């Protein structure tokens, strides 16, 4: 005759999700948007600096950055800025330019 034992399995502790480190960066990334790709133009500490670059970056410079990164893009749409707070993207700021296609 078998005796009944109280053999409840212990619950496996749930894995904790990793939390972004507190040292994550805050700043502003200028992007040159295309239909299929986004080309990062630069990373800036202030929105004013990022806006100045997004408003004045020449297409020649932006194409050179894309080539240097190995991105073959020919369908530009606009320039924009992505603000990051503690490493997390918060928004997309469209930058109107007269030369947008």
N, C-alpha and C positions, 0 to 999 in steps of 0.2 A: 504494500500500500504506500502510495506516494504521499508525502506530506506537502502541504501547500506552504510555499515560502513567500515572504513579502519581498519580492525582487523588483521593485520599481526602478526603472532606469533613471539615472540622473539626467536632467535636461542639459544638453550641450549649450554652453554660454553663447549667446549671439555675438557674431563678429561685429566689432565696432567699425563704423565707416571712418575712413581717414578724414581728418579735418584739415582744411587748407592751413598751411603754416602762417603764423602771425607775422612773418617777415615777408609775405607776398607783396609785390609792388603795386603801387597806385600810380597812375599816369595816363597819358593819352597817346594812342597809336593812330597815326595818319595812314589811311588806306586809299589806294587807287583801285576803285571797283571796276570790274569787267563783267561781261555776261557769264563767264565760267570761272573766273579767278579773281581773287583780291590780292593786290600786291602791297605788302607793308612798306611804306615809305620811310617811316621813322617813329621813334618812341620819345616822348617829350614829357617833362615834369609839369608844365603848365598848359592850360587850355589855350591861352593867348599865343604861346609859341607854336603849338600844334596848328592853330587856326592860321597863323601867318604862313606856315609851310604849306598847308592844304590850299591856301588861296594863291600862292605864288609859285609852286613847284611846276617846272616846265614839263611838257610831255616828253621832251628829249631826255631829261634827267630820269623821269619815271620809267621810260622804256629801258634805259641803261640799268636801272636797279632790277627790273624784271629779268633782263638778260643775264645779269650777274647771278641771280638766284635760280636761273634755269627755267624760268616761267615764260612760255611762249604765248603772249597775249596780244590780240589785235582788235579787241572790241571794247574800248573804254566807255564807261558810263558816267562816272562822277568820282570826285574825291570826297572823303568823309573822315570823321574822327570817331574813334571808339574809346570812351573813358573807362578806365579800370579802377576799381576800388578794392584794395586788398586782394588783387589777383583775379577779380571777377569782372567780366564785361558788364556794363550797366546800361548802355544805350548806343545808338548810332546817330551821329550828327551829320546830316547832309550839308555839304559846303557848296553853295551855288557859285558857279563860275561862268563867265561869258563864253569860254571855249569848250564847255561840256557839249558832247555830241548827242 
